[in-house]
Structures are given as C-alpha cells and as structure tokens.
Amino acid sequence: MAAAADLSLTRRIAGYSSSRIVRQLLGAATALLRPKLLAPEHFGLWTLLRLIPNYAAYLHFGSRTAMRYLIPYHSGGEDAALVRRMQETVFTGSLTATGGVACGLVVWAALPDGETALRFGLIAMAAIILLQFFGEFAISNLKADGEFQILSRLNLFVAIGSFASSLPLLLFFGFYGLLVGLVLTNLLAILFLSGRRRICFPLRADWRLFVDLVRQGMPPMLSELFITLVGTADRFVIGFYLGKESLGHYGVGIMLFSLLVNVPGAAREVLEPMAMREIRSAPAGRIVGRYLIEPLARTVLLTPPLVVAGFFFLPLVFEFFLPRYLPGLAAARTLLLGVYFLSLSYPARTLITAYDLQRRFIFWLLPVLLSNPVLSALLVRSRLGLAGAASASVLAFACIPLVQFLLLRSRLEKAMARLLLVSLLLTPAVLLLLTLVPTSLLALEGPAACVVLALAGGLLAGAVQAGLVSWLRAIDTGGEAGGCHG
C-alpha cells in the first residue's frame, strides 16, 4: 500500500510539474523574446510592473491560505456546509480588497505628468490583478480538493494559448502588446476553468468567519510574503540606484531564475495538502521522511547539475540572443546559485506549515528581510553593481533553509547534522568549485568551450551529488517512507 501511495504521489508531482515545465518553457520562449524586442528601459519597467500582481496575490490576507489547508481537514469530516461557507466568505472578502487596489491603480494612472507607458501599464495591472484573483481563487479550491489533473491540463492550455496570442502582440505592438497579451492569458485561464468545472463566485460573506480565517491564515501568508519580499528587494534597490535600463539588464537573470525554481515549487503545491491530511495520524518519522528528506534528496541531486550547466551556458544566451543585455550576465550567473538555496527551502516549508511553526519562522526571518535591502544597496553602490545585488539575494536565499532547519531541529534529531552538512555546506562547496574554479583557471573561450564546460560540469555535479544523496537518504527517521531510513 505504501509503495502504491508513493508511486501515485510521484505521478501526481511528475504530471503537475511536467505541465508547469511545458508552460514555463513556452513562456520562456516568449520571455526570451521580450528583452530582445523591447528596449532595456521598457523591459525594466515591465520587471517593476510585474511585481504588482505578485504582491496583489496576498490581498486575501491569509484567508485563502487558511481555506486551502482547512478544506482537506473538513472534507474528511464531510462538513460540506462549512466548506461552502468558507469559499463564499473568502471570495467576497478578498474581492473587496483586490477591487480597492485595482481602483487605486486606475486613479494613479489618471494622475497628470505620468509617462504614457507607465499609465498603460498601471491600467493593465488593474485588469490583471482582478482576473488573477478570479483565477487563483478557483485554482486554490482545486488544489485543496487535490484536482491536480485539471491544473495540469490548465497549465498546458494556458501555455499554448499564451504563446500563440502573446508572441504576435509583442512582435507588432511591443510593450503595449505585451500588456494586452498578459491580460488575454489570465482571461484564457478563467475560460478554461469554467469549461472544465462549474465555478461559482457568490457575493456572500460571514465576516466573523473571515476574521477567523485571516487569523489562522495570516502566519503562513506572512511567511510566504516575507520570502517574496526577500526575493524582490533587489529590484527596488536597482531601480532606485541604477534606473530602469539597468533593471532591464538584471531582469533577464530574474526570468531565468524563475524558470529553474519551477519544479520544486510545483512539488510543494502537491505535497502540502497531503501533509496536512497525514499530520494527524501518521508517525512523525514518516512525515519527516516522506515530506522533507525525500524531496530534499531530489533537490540536492537534480538542482546542482542544472545550476552548473546553466552557469557555463548563459554566456551563449547573452552573446547570441541578447547582446544588449550583456551588462546583466554576471548578475544572472550569480542568481543561478540562488536557485539551489530557494529550491532547498520548499520541502522544509511544507513541514513548517504542517507543524504550525510559521509565527516563529516569520520572527527568525525578520532580520534577513531587513538586512537584505541594506546589503544589496551597499553592494550595488560599490564596484559590484548588478552582481552585488544578486550576491545579496543569494545570501538571503541561503538563510531561508538554514532558519527552517533550525526551527525543525527538535523533529529532525539525529538527521539535523547530516542535513546541514549535505545541503548547506557540501553542496554549495561543490557548486562554487565547479563554477568559479574553471572560470578562473581555464582560459577557454567561444561557444564550443561553453558547451563543453556546461556538459562536463553538469555531469560531474550529478556524479558528486549522487554520492551525497545516497548518504542523505541513509538517515534513519524512524518512519516507513521508502528510501528514507537505513
């Protein structure tokens, strides 16, 4: 039974991750054309505008987060009336806040003396955050119900539809076509979901329940918001000190970073609702083995080869496809190292949520949140420039899993030392050795050398990490999860 459950879990993660990868790859093809077809200053403005939907996603104030975790809990008790009331309340309360922000963006766009591109961008973002709200509400319900097959098909549909509609708009209308394409993409997602499953958007609210849901969901929501703030502080610093053109150069690295962290993010979305169901009855060792050690092992095994190969392959991408963005190459290569650390944080986040440790996580992460923009500003103003901002972000990303492991130390017990050694010491050392040493010692240049170093570095990283993963999987958690006990 356990083996069948593990196989089913693997298939769900693989299916959902694969659909997200296809969506991201087609999105990456469009994304690579954005900086190629846009001037750096317009791409920099785009990079800033895209932060608006990112932050608007938190306007549910934690109520939707609480609903996502409570629906699996109450579904087991067959309390359908409460589930329906929660959905109605969260929808109405969140829509009120989102609508208010959208109106504020329209008012901002109407103010005099604003540049035309910014005005159009703000109006487009007002439409996008409303469409995003409807789509994310429906998706949150599907995730809570475990309907990842529908979500996998959604990713494929949106990927193809977005690519087919956005590319011509970007090609013929530039920055303004890019905005229209993003509006159409969000509209396509809602149309697809409404065609696959009946979606109700009732304007009814139990405000006492809403306050209670906010109270329960605020800690996990704030932990997500804090991580988002840590990951986006560099953009504000660069925009303030260096301007939109430099932010455009930096935006290419952000785009590639987002693509590579997709797979562990998808796995976490599948694992969290399952962990919430099992936390009440499964042995602690099984929870740690299945939802932390095994996902960590996959991250430690798969991410470093991608990072090393990408590090040596990036110069080709910049030189042949994005020569106007070459000032951002060093920053993009630095950000690749941050991919590993942020990916490492996803499995631990599942247990931080399941064991209700978000309040302590927020408190411990607060110094990182406050010091990151200060360090970023100091490094940007030094000779490091864009690479300095990227270095500050990588250091902040490394602090996130460190804080998580320290919070989980009482449940990890004897696994703690090996987890820290493998994930936060040995693997980063491997990454630095396989990227910085060949770069400084070998005087190889040209496309052939980049390809050879990418392949050789990726294969060597995979071989070294396979040994480290074998040692990591030998940890005895006292549970039943296959491959996680010795």
KEGUTOR-291348 format. One record per residue (C-alpha): residue in one letter; x, y, z. Coordinates in steps of 0.1 Angstrom, whole numbers, plus 5000, padded with zeros to 4 digits. Layout:
<recs>
REC:A:X:Y:Z
...
</recs>
This chain:
<recs>
REC:M:5000:5000:5000
REC:A:5028:5024:5009
REC:A:5046:5017:4977
REC:A:5015:5023:4957
REC:A:5008:5055:4975
REC:D:5044:5067:4969
REC:L:5040:5058:4932
REC:S:5007:5077:4930
REC:L:5024:5107:4947
REC:T:5053:5106:4923
REC:R:5030:5105:4893
REC:R:5009:5135:4906
REC:I:5040:5155:4912
REC:A:5055:5145:4879
REC:G:5023:5153:4859
REC:Y:5018:5186:4876
REC:S:5055:5196:4874
REC:S:5057:5185:4837
REC:S:5027:5206:4828
REC:R:5042:5236:4846
REC:I:5076:5230:4829
REC:V:5059:5230:4795
REC:R:5041:5262:4804
REC:Q:5073:5277:4817
REC:L:5093:5266:4786
REC:L:5068:5281:4762
REC:G:5067:5311:4785
REC:A:5105:5312:4785
REC:A:5105:5313:4747
REC:T:5082:5344:4749
REC:A:5102:5357:4778
REC:L:5135:5355:4759
REC:L:5119:5375:4731
REC:R:5107:5402:4755
REC:P:5142:5416:4762
REC:K:5151:5410:4725
REC:L:5122:5430:4712
REC:L:5120:5456:4740
REC:A:5144:5484:4748
REC:P:5161:5478:4782
REC:E:5142:5507:4798
REC:H:5109:5492:4788
REC:F:5119:5458:4800
REC:G:5130:5474:4833
REC:L:5095:5490:4836
REC:W:5080:5456:4828
REC:T:5101:5440:4856
REC:L:5087:5465:4881
REC:L:5051:5463:4869
REC:R:5051:5425:4872
REC:L:5057:5430:4910
REC:I:5021:5444:4913
REC:P:5003:5411:4906
REC:N:5029:5393:4928
REC:Y:5020:5414:4958
REC:A:4983:5416:4949
REC:A:4982:5378:4953
REC:Y:4984:5384:4991
REC:L:4953:5406:4993
REC:H:4933:5377:5008
REC:F:4953:5385:5040
REC:G:4958:5348:5046
REC:S:4921:5338:5044
REC:R:4926:5318:5012
REC:T:4957:5301:5027
REC:A:4937:5290:5057
REC:M:4909:5278:5034
REC:R:4933:5257:5013
REC:Y:4945:5239:5044
REC:L:4911:5236:5062
REC:I:4892:5222:5032
REC:P:4911:5189:5032
REC:Y:4907:5187:5070
REC:H:4869:5193:5069
REC:S:4864:5172:5038
REC:G:4875:5142:5059
REC:G:4847:5151:5083
REC:E:4822:5156:5054
REC:D:4813:5191:5067
REC:A:4802:5204:5032
REC:A:4782:5233:5045
REC:L:4812:5248:5063
REC:V:4834:5243:5033
REC:R:4809:5261:5011
REC:R:4806:5290:5036
REC:M:4844:5293:5038
REC:Q:4846:5295:5000
REC:E:4819:5322:4998
REC:T:4834:5343:5026
REC:V:4870:5342:5013
REC:F:4858:5351:4978
REC:T:4838:5381:4989
REC:G:4864:5394:5015
REC:S:4893:5391:4991
REC:L:4874:5406:4962
REC:T:4867:5437:4983
REC:A:4904:5443:4989
REC:T:4915:5434:4954
REC:G:4889:5457:4938
REC:G:4900:5485:4960
REC:V:4936:5482:4949
REC:A:4926:5479:4912
REC:C:4907:5512:4916
REC:G:4937:5528:4932
REC:L:4959:5517:4902
REC:V:4934:5533:4878
REC:V:4934:5566:4898
REC:W:4972:5565:4898
REC:A:4972:5561:4861
REC:A:4949:5591:4857
REC:L:4973:5614:4876
REC:P:4989:5641:4854
REC:D:5026:5641:4844
REC:G:5029:5604:4842
REC:E:5046:5588:4812
REC:T:5024:5570:4787
REC:A:5040:5536:4791
REC:L:5035:5537:4829
REC:R:4999:5548:4826
REC:F:4990:5519:4802
REC:G:5010:5496:4825
REC:L:4990:5505:4856
REC:I:4957:5502:4839
REC:A:4967:5467:4825
REC:M:4978:5457:4860
REC:A:4945:5467:4874
REC:A:4927:5444:4850
REC:I:4953:5416:4856
REC:I:4950:5416:4894
REC:L:4912:5412:4891
REC:L:4915:5384:4865
REC:Q:4943:5369:4886
REC:F:4920:5370:4917
REC:F:4892:5350:4900
REC:G:4917:5325:4885
REC:E:4937:5320:4917
REC:F:4905:5316:4938
REC:A:4893:5288:4915
REC:I:4928:5272:4914
REC:S:4931:5273:4952
REC:N:4898:5253:4955
REC:L:4911:5228:4930
REC:K:4944:5224:4949
REC:A:4925:5219:4982
REC:D:4905:5192:4965
REC:G:4936:5176:4951
REC:E:4924:5181:4915
REC:F:4959:5184:4900
REC:Q:4949:5167:4868
REC:I:4927:5196:4859
REC:L:4955:5220:4869
REC:S:4980:5201:4847
REC:R:4957:5205:4817
REC:L:4952:5242:4826
REC:N:4989:5247:4825
REC:L:4992:5232:4791
REC:F:4962:5251:4777
REC:V:4974:5284:4790
REC:A:5009:5277:4778
REC:I:4998:5271:4742
REC:G:4972:5299:4742
REC:S:4996:5324:4757
REC:F:5024:5316:4733
REC:A:5000:5318:4703
REC:S:4985:5351:4714
REC:S:5013:5370:4731
REC:L:5040:5365:4705
REC:P:5023:5383:4677
REC:L:5012:5411:4700
REC:L:5047:5415:4713
REC:L:5062:5414:4678
REC:F:5039:5440:4663
REC:F:5030:5463:4692
REC:G:5060:5460:4715
REC:F:5055:5470:4752
REC:Y:5018:5477:4748
REC:G:5012:5443:4730
REC:L:5030:5427:4759
REC:L:5005:5441:4784
REC:V:4975:5431:4763
REC:G:4989:5396:4759
REC:L:4992:5392:4797
REC:V:4955:5403:4801
REC:L:4945:5377:4775
REC:T:4965:5349:4792
REC:N:4947:5354:4825
REC:L:4913:5356:4807
REC:L:4921:5323:4789
REC:A:4928:5306:4822
REC:I:4894:5316:4837
REC:L:4876:5305:4805
REC:F:4893:5271:4806
REC:L:4885:5265:4842
REC:S:4849:5275:4837
REC:G:4846:5250:4809
REC:R:4861:5221:4829
REC:R:4844:5226:4862
REC:R:4814:5248:4874
REC:I:4829:5278:4892
REC:C:4806:5298:4915
REC:F:4816:5333:4926
REC:P:4790:5341:4952
REC:L:4790:5375:4969
REC:R:4781:5363:5004
REC:A:4803:5366:5034
REC:D:4803:5356:5071
REC:W:4826:5384:5083
REC:R:4833:5367:5117
REC:L:4844:5336:5098
REC:F:4865:5358:5075
REC:V:4883:5374:5105
REC:D:4889:5339:5119
REC:L:4903:5326:5086
REC:V:4926:5357:5084
REC:R:4938:5350:5120
REC:Q:4946:5314:5111
REC:G:4960:5320:5076
REC:M:4980:5352:5084
REC:P:5011:5334:5097
REC:P:5016:5311:5066
REC:M:5006:5340:5043
REC:L:5032:5363:5060
REC:S:5058:5336:5057
REC:E:5052:5335:5020
REC:L:5051:5373:5018
REC:F:5084:5376:5037
REC:I:5101:5352:5012
REC:T:5086:5372:4983
REC:L:5100:5404:4998
REC:V:5134:5388:5003
REC:G:5134:5377:4967
REC:T:5123:5410:4952
REC:A:5141:5436:4973
REC:D:5170:5436:4947
REC:R:5146:5450:4921
REC:F:5136:5480:4941
REC:V:5173:5487:4950
REC:I:5184:5485:4914
REC:G:5155:5506:4902
REC:F:5162:5533:4928
REC:Y:5200:5535:4924
REC:L:5207:5524:4888
REC:G:5174:5531:4869
REC:K:5151:5512:4846
REC:E:5177:5504:4820
REC:S:5199:5486:4845
REC:L:5168:5469:4859
REC:G:5161:5457:4824
REC:H:5196:5441:4822
REC:Y:5190:5425:4856
REC:G:5156:5413:4846
REC:V:5170:5386:4823
REC:G:5186:5369:4853
REC:I:5153:5371:4872
REC:M:5135:5355:4843
REC:L:5159:5325:4841
REC:F:5158:5322:4879
REC:S:5120:5319:4879
REC:L:5121:5292:4853
REC:L:5145:5270:4872
REC:V:5127:5271:4906
REC:N:5095:5260:4890
REC:V:5098:5222:4896
REC:P:5104:5223:4934
REC:G:5076:5249:4937
REC:A:5052:5226:4919
REC:A:5061:5196:4941
REC:R:5054:5217:4972
REC:E:5019:5226:4960
REC:V:5011:5189:4957
REC:L:5027:5179:4990
REC:E:5013:5205:5014
REC:P:4976:5194:5013
REC:M:4987:5158:5016
REC:A:5009:5166:5046
REC:M:4980:5184:5063
REC:R:4959:5153:5059
REC:E:4985:5129:5073
REC:I:4998:5151:5101
REC:R:4970:5140:5124
REC:S:4976:5103:5122
REC:A:5010:5094:5105
REC:P:5041:5087:5126
REC:A:5065:5117:5129
REC:G:5092:5097:5113
REC:R:5071:5090:5082
REC:I:5062:5127:5079
REC:V:5098:5138:5081
REC:G:5110:5111:5057
REC:R:5083:5115:5031
REC:Y:5078:5153:5031
REC:L:5113:5165:5040
REC:I:5141:5140:5035
REC:E:5130:5126:5002
REC:P:5121:5159:4985
REC:L:5154:5174:4998
REC:A:5172:5145:4983
REC:R:5157:5151:4949
REC:T:5166:5188:4952
REC:V:5202:5181:4962
REC:L:5205:5156:4933
REC:L:5189:5175:4904
REC:T:5194:5212:4910
REC:P:5232:5214:4912
REC:P:5238:5199:4877
REC:L:5212:5224:4862
REC:V:5229:5253:4880
REC:V:5264:5243:4869
REC:A:5254:5237:4833
REC:G:5234:5269:4832
REC:F:5263:5289:4846
REC:F:5285:5280:4816
REC:F:5258:5281:4790
REC:L:5245:5315:4799
REC:P:5272:5335:4780
REC:L:5260:5319:4748
REC:V:5224:5330:4755
REC:F:5235:5366:4762
REC:E:5261:5369:4734
REC:F:5240:5354:4706
REC:F:5204:5362:4716
REC:L:5206:5392:4740
REC:P:5237:5412:4733
REC:R:5221:5444:4745
REC:Y:5217:5428:4780
REC:L:5254:5417:4784
REC:P:5258:5440:4814
REC:G:5234:5416:4833
REC:L:5254:5384:4826
REC:A:5274:5384:4858
REC:A:5243:5390:4878
REC:A:5224:5363:4860
REC:R:5252:5337:4867
REC:T:5252:5347:4904
REC:L:5214:5344:4907
REC:L:5217:5308:4894
REC:L:5234:5299:4927
REC:G:5204:5312:4945
REC:V:5182:5288:4926
REC:Y:5196:5259:4947
REC:F:5190:5276:4981
REC:L:5155:5287:4973
REC:S:5147:5252:4959
REC:L:5160:5238:4992
REC:S:5135:5258:5012
REC:Y:5104:5243:4995
REC:P:5104:5209:5012
REC:A:5110:5224:5046
REC:R:5082:5250:5041
REC:T:5058:5220:5039
REC:L:5067:5209:5074
REC:I:5069:5245:5088
REC:T:5032:5248:5077
REC:A:5021:5213:5088
REC:Y:5037:5218:5123
REC:D:5023:5254:5126
REC:L:5057:5270:5130
REC:Q:5050:5300:5108
REC:R:5050:5326:5135
REC:R:5085:5316:5147
REC:F:5097:5314:5111
REC:I:5085:5350:5105
REC:F:5103:5362:5137
REC:W:5135:5344:5128
REC:L:5134:5356:5091
REC:L:5128:5392:5100
REC:P:5165:5401:5104
REC:V:5171:5386:5069
REC:L:5143:5406:5055
REC:L:5156:5439:5070
REC:S:5193:5434:5063
REC:N:5189:5421:5027
REC:P:5180:5455:5010
REC:V:5207:5473:5031
REC:L:5234:5448:5020
REC:S:5220:5450:4984
REC:A:5222:5488:4984
REC:L:5258:5487:4998
REC:L:5269:5462:4971
REC:V:5251:5480:4943
REC:R:5268:5513:4952
REC:S:5302:5495:4953
REC:R:5320:5483:4922
REC:L:5299:5451:4921
REC:G:5268:5468:4907
REC:L:5242:5444:4895
REC:A:5263:5414:4906
REC:G:5263:5429:4941
REC:A:5225:5429:4942
REC:A:5225:5393:4930
REC:S:5250:5383:4956
REC:A:5229:5398:4984
REC:S:5199:5379:4972
REC:V:5218:5346:4971
REC:L:5230:5351:5007
REC:A:5194:5359:5018
REC:F:5181:5328:5000
REC:A:5207:5307:5018
REC:C:5194:5320:5051
REC:I:5159:5307:5045
REC:P:5166:5269:5046
REC:L:5190:5275:5075
REC:V:5163:5291:5095
REC:Q:5138:5264:5086
REC:F:5162:5236:5096
REC:L:5169:5252:5129
REC:L:5132:5255:5136
REC:L:5127:5219:5128
REC:R:5157:5207:5148
REC:S:5136:5191:5176
REC:R:5118:5169:5150
REC:L:5149:5162:5130
REC:E:5170:5150:5159
REC:K:5200:5130:5146
REC:A:5191:5139:5110
REC:M:5199:5175:5117
REC:A:5237:5174:5114
REC:R:5237:5154:5082
REC:L:5210:5177:5066
REC:L:5230:5208:5074
REC:L:5263:5192:5062
REC:V:5249:5179:5029
REC:S:5226:5207:5019
REC:L:5241:5239:5033
REC:L:5279:5231:5033
REC:L:5290:5203:5010
REC:T:5266:5210:4980
REC:P:5273:5248:4980
REC:A:5310:5239:4981
REC:V:5305:5217:4950
REC:L:5287:5245:4932
REC:L:5314:5270:4939
REC:L:5342:5246:4930
REC:L:5326:5236:4897
REC:T:5317:5272:4886
REC:L:5343:5296:4900
REC:V:5374:5274:4897
REC:P:5371:5265:4860
REC:T:5362:5302:4852
REC:S:5393:5315:4870
REC:L:5418:5288:4859
REC:L:5408:5278:4824
REC:A:5413:5303:4796
REC:L:5387:5287:4773
REC:E:5366:5310:4751
REC:G:5340:5306:4724
REC:P:5308:5286:4720
REC:A:5324:5252:4719
REC:A:5342:5258:4752
REC:C:5309:5269:4768
REC:V:5291:5238:4757
REC:V:5319:5215:4768
REC:L:5321:5231:4802
REC:A:5283:5230:4806
REC:L:5281:5193:4798
REC:A:5312:5183:4818
REC:G:5303:5205:4847
REC:G:5267:5192:4848
REC:L:5278:5156:4846
REC:L:5304:5160:4873
REC:A:5280:5178:4896
REC:G:5255:5150:4891
REC:A:5280:5123:4899
REC:V:5292:5141:4931
REC:Q:5256:5148:4942
REC:A:5245:5112:4937
REC:G:5270:5102:4964
REC:L:5259:5129:4987
REC:V:5222:5119:4982
REC:S:5229:5083:4990
REC:W:5243:5094:5023
REC:L:5214:5117:5029
REC:R:5188:5090:5022
REC:A:5205:5067:5047
REC:I:5192:5089:5075
REC:D:5171:5069:5100
REC:T:5139:5089:5106
REC:G:5121:5060:5123
REC:G:5094:5062:5098
REC:E:5081:5040:5070
REC:A:5088:5060:5039
REC:G:5108:5040:5015
REC:G:5143:5052:5008
REC:C:5144:5074:5039
REC:H:5156:5051:5066
REC:G:5186:5029:5070
</recs>
